[in-house]
Amino acid sequence: VRSARISYAQLAAGHDAYYVHHGADNKYCGSSYRSSIGLTSMDLGGNAASAGQRISNGLSSEHTSYTFGNKITDYISRNYGKDTVNSANKGNFKFADEKSPQKFDKEAKNVAIKFSAAQTTYMRYNSDDQMYIRGNSSQNLVDYVTGDKVRFKNVFVLYTNIYNLSDGYHVQTDLSSGTGYYFSQGSYKEIKWSKGSATSPLKFYNTDGSELKINAGNSYIGFADTDHKSSLNIEKF
């Protein structure tokens, strides 16, 4: 678990989420800012230290903070009570019929998503379970505990302006609106997306402006700079 950054805090606040982090960028995402957007903040280096643990793994200290599902739920139960969901923020996404998942006209077997000169994420479609397996150029990403490949029913690639803040070091992702692609069932379509204010949820739309229906299942959502849009590589079957 790493430290809080302003774009991540804004995404969490828009979905009434508990934001788990270890420390923070105090210039742009300090406790006063997180409070101002109504974010429930669980800092493993502060108020929620009991939910975290340092584990020696041979890496530098910023890569040694871990948390566990039971520790998070225990902390939430003790500090916020069991029934903590704000019903007003339910239903941010629309879903297709689970028994009849959507498939689109354009094929997408493998997808290479460029995020920077050093980072390209690969999604490889597995027709057996109709899921995309995440990895890099040479190998698949696997769960640390189980060894299972990391899979997603839905993959969203959202393009926007990503820029340096005034200190020239920290980065902001423009979360107002943009275009992108939705991948599922070995197929894809172009979409639009919007969020707006820090407390507004992320929303997905078809290119005609109607709200997008999403196939039931887990989702990967990646924001990439518009400069890399032309580098998106989609391999057909």
C-alpha positions as CSV (number, residue, x, y, z in Angstrom):
1,V,0.0,0.0,0.0
2,R,1.4,3.4,-1.0
3,S,0.7,7.0,0.0
4,A,-2.4,9.0,-0.9
5,R,-2.4,11.1,-4.1
6,I,-5.0,13.6,-5.1
7,S,-6.4,11.8,-8.2
8,Y,-6.9,8.6,-6.2
9,A,-8.5,10.4,-3.4
10,Q,-10.9,12.1,-5.8
11,L,-11.8,8.7,-7.4
12,A,-12.5,7.2,-4.0
13,A,-14.6,10.1,-2.8
14,G,-16.8,9.9,-5.9
15,H,-17.9,6.4,-5.0
16,D,-18.2,6.9,-1.2
17,A,-15.4,4.5,-0.7
18,Y,-13.1,3.9,2.3
19,Y,-9.7,5.1,1.0
20,V,-6.9,2.9,2.4
21,H,-3.4,4.4,2.1
22,H,-0.1,4.7,4.0
23,G,0.8,8.3,4.4
24,A,0.0,11.0,1.9
25,D,1.3,13.8,-0.4
26,N,0.6,16.5,2.2
27,K,1.1,19.3,-0.3
28,Y,-2.0,18.5,-2.4
29,C,-3.7,15.6,-0.6
30,G,-3.2,16.2,3.1
31,S,-5.8,15.4,5.8
32,S,-7.5,18.8,5.5
33,Y,-8.1,18.2,1.7
34,R,-9.3,14.7,2.2
35,S,-11.7,15.9,4.9
36,S,-12.9,18.7,2.6
37,I,-14.2,16.2,0.0
38,G,-15.8,14.0,2.6
39,L,-13.4,11.1,2.2
40,T,-13.3,8.4,4.8
41,S,-9.5,8.0,5.0
42,M,-7.8,4.9,6.5
43,D,-4.1,5.7,6.9
44,L,-2.0,2.6,7.7
45,G,0.7,5.0,8.9
46,G,-1.7,6.9,11.1
47,N,-5.3,6.4,12.3
48,A,-5.6,2.9,10.8
49,A,-2.2,1.6,11.8
50,S,-3.8,-1.5,13.3
51,A,-5.0,-2.5,9.8
52,G,-1.5,-2.5,8.3
53,Q,1.7,-4.4,8.7
54,R,5.3,-3.8,7.5
55,I,6.7,-6.9,5.8
56,S,10.4,-7.2,4.9
57,N,10.6,-8.1,1.2
58,G,14.0,-6.8,0.1
59,L,12.6,-3.6,-1.3
60,S,12.8,0.0,-0.1
61,S,10.5,1.0,2.8
62,E,7.8,2.6,0.7
63,H,7.2,-0.9,-0.9
64,T,6.8,-2.8,2.5
65,S,3.4,-1.7,3.7
66,Y,0.7,-4.3,3.5
67,T,-2.9,-4.8,4.6
68,F,-5.3,-7.7,4.9
69,G,-9.0,-8.1,4.3
70,N,-9.8,-9.2,7.8
71,K,-7.8,-6.3,9.3
72,I,-9.7,-3.7,7.2
73,T,-13.1,-5.1,8.0
74,D,-12.3,-5.3,11.7
75,Y,-11.1,-1.7,11.7
76,I,-14.2,-0.5,9.9
77,S,-16.5,-2.5,12.2
78,R,-14.9,-1.1,15.3
79,N,-14.6,2.5,14.1
80,Y,-17.5,3.1,11.7
81,G,-20.1,0.4,12.6
82,K,-21.2,-2.5,10.3
83,D,-23.9,-0.7,8.3
84,T,-21.9,2.1,6.7
85,V,-23.0,2.3,3.1
86,N,-24.7,5.5,2.0
87,S,-27.7,4.4,-0.1
88,A,-27.7,7.7,-2.0
89,N,-24.5,6.7,-3.7
90,K,-25.6,3.2,-4.8
91,G,-26.0,2.3,-8.4
92,N,-23.4,4.4,-10.2
93,F,-23.2,2.0,-13.1
94,K,-25.8,0.3,-15.2
95,F,-25.4,-3.5,-15.8
96,A,-26.5,-5.7,-18.6
97,D,-28.4,-8.9,-18.0
98,E,-25.9,-11.3,-16.3
99,K,-27.3,-14.2,-18.3
100,S,-26.9,-12.4,-21.6
101,P,-23.5,-10.5,-21.6
102,Q,-23.0,-8.0,-24.4
103,K,-20.6,-8.6,-27.3
104,F,-19.6,-5.8,-29.7
105,D,-18.9,-5.7,-33.4
106,K,-15.1,-5.0,-33.1
107,E,-12.9,-7.9,-32.0
108,A,-10.2,-7.6,-29.3
109,K,-8.2,-10.7,-28.6
110,N,-5.1,-9.0,-27.0
111,V,-4.8,-5.4,-26.0
112,A,-1.5,-3.4,-25.3
113,I,-2.2,-0.2,-23.3
114,K,0.7,2.2,-23.2
115,F,0.8,4.4,-20.0
116,S,4.3,5.8,-20.3
117,A,7.7,5.2,-22.0
118,A,8.4,2.6,-19.3
119,Q,5.0,1.0,-18.7
120,T,2.7,-0.9,-21.1
121,T,0.0,-3.2,-19.7
122,Y,-1.2,-6.2,-21.7
123,M,-4.6,-7.8,-21.5
124,R,-4.9,-11.2,-23.1
125,Y,-8.3,-12.7,-23.8
126,N,-9.0,-16.2,-22.6
127,S,-12.0,-17.6,-24.5
128,D,-12.4,-20.5,-21.9
129,D,-13.7,-18.2,-19.1
130,Q,-14.3,-15.1,-21.3
131,M,-11.9,-13.0,-19.2
132,Y,-8.9,-10.8,-19.9
133,I,-5.7,-11.8,-18.2
134,R,-3.4,-8.9,-17.1
135,G,0.3,-9.0,-17.7
136,N,3.3,-7.4,-19.3
137,S,5.1,-8.1,-22.5
138,S,6.5,-11.5,-21.4
139,Q,4.4,-12.9,-18.6
140,N,1.1,-12.8,-16.8
141,L,0.4,-11.1,-13.5
142,V,-0.4,-13.7,-10.8
143,D,-1.9,-13.4,-7.3
144,Y,0.9,-13.3,-4.7
145,V,-0.9,-15.8,-2.4
146,T,-2.8,-18.2,-4.7
147,G,-0.6,-18.0,-7.8
148,D,-3.8,-17.6,-9.9
149,K,-3.7,-15.3,-13.0
150,V,-5.3,-11.9,-12.5
151,R,-8.4,-11.8,-14.7
152,F,-11.0,-9.2,-15.6
153,K,-14.4,-9.4,-17.2
154,N,-14.3,-5.8,-18.2
155,V,-11.4,-3.5,-19.2
156,F,-11.8,0.2,-19.5
157,V,-9.1,2.4,-21.1
158,L,-9.9,6.0,-20.4
159,Y,-7.9,8.9,-22.1
160,T,-7.4,12.3,-20.5
161,N,-4.8,14.9,-19.8
162,I,-2.2,13.9,-17.1
163,Y,0.1,16.7,-16.1
164,N,2.6,17.9,-13.4
165,L,1.3,20.0,-10.6
166,S,3.0,23.3,-9.6
167,D,5.8,21.7,-7.7
168,G,6.9,19.9,-10.8
169,Y,6.9,16.5,-9.0
170,H,3.4,15.4,-8.2
171,V,0.9,14.5,-10.9
172,Q,-2.8,15.2,-11.5
173,T,-5.1,13.3,-13.7
174,D,-7.9,15.4,-15.3
175,L,-11.0,13.7,-14.2
176,S,-13.6,16.0,-15.8
177,S,-14.4,13.9,-18.9
178,G,-12.9,12.2,-22.0
179,T,-13.1,9.4,-24.4
180,G,-12.0,5.8,-24.2
181,Y,-12.6,2.1,-25.0
182,Y,-14.6,-0.6,-23.3
183,F,-13.4,-4.2,-23.7
184,S,-15.4,-7.3,-22.8
185,Q,-16.3,-10.7,-24.2
186,G,-13.3,-10.5,-26.7
187,S,-14.8,-7.4,-28.2
188,Y,-14.8,-3.6,-27.7
189,K,-16.4,-0.3,-28.5
190,E,-15.6,3.3,-28.2
191,I,-17.1,5.2,-25.2
192,K,-17.2,8.5,-23.4
193,W,-16.7,9.0,-19.7
194,S,-17.2,11.8,-17.2
195,K,-16.7,12.5,-13.5
196,G,-16.4,16.3,-12.8
197,S,-16.1,17.3,-9.1
198,A,-14.2,15.3,-6.5
199,T,-17.4,14.0,-5.0
200,S,-19.1,13.0,-8.3
201,P,-18.9,9.4,-9.4
202,L,-17.2,8.1,-12.5
203,K,-19.8,7.5,-15.3
204,F,-19.6,5.7,-18.6
205,Y,-21.6,6.5,-21.8
206,N,-22.0,5.3,-25.4
207,T,-20.8,7.7,-28.0
208,D,-24.4,8.9,-28.6
209,G,-24.6,10.1,-25.0
210,S,-26.8,7.3,-23.6
211,E,-25.5,5.6,-20.5
212,L,-23.4,2.5,-21.1
213,K,-24.5,-0.9,-19.8
214,I,-21.6,-2.9,-18.4
215,N,-21.3,-6.7,-18.3
216,A,-21.6,-8.2,-14.8
217,G,-18.2,-9.0,-13.3
218,N,-15.0,-7.3,-12.1
219,S,-13.5,-4.4,-14.0
220,Y,-10.0,-3.0,-14.7
221,I,-10.1,0.8,-15.2
222,G,-6.9,2.5,-16.5
223,F,-6.4,6.2,-17.1
224,A,-3.8,7.0,-19.8
225,D,-2.6,10.3,-21.2
226,T,-4.2,11.3,-24.5
227,D,-0.6,11.4,-26.0
228,H,-0.6,7.6,-25.8
229,K,-4.0,7.0,-27.5
230,S,-2.4,6.4,-30.9
231,S,-0.2,3.7,-29.3
232,L,-3.1,1.5,-28.2
233,N,-2.6,-1.8,-29.9
234,I,-5.6,-4.1,-30.4
235,E,-5.0,-7.5,-31.8
236,K,-8.0,-9.3,-33.5
237,F,-8.7,-13.0,-33.4
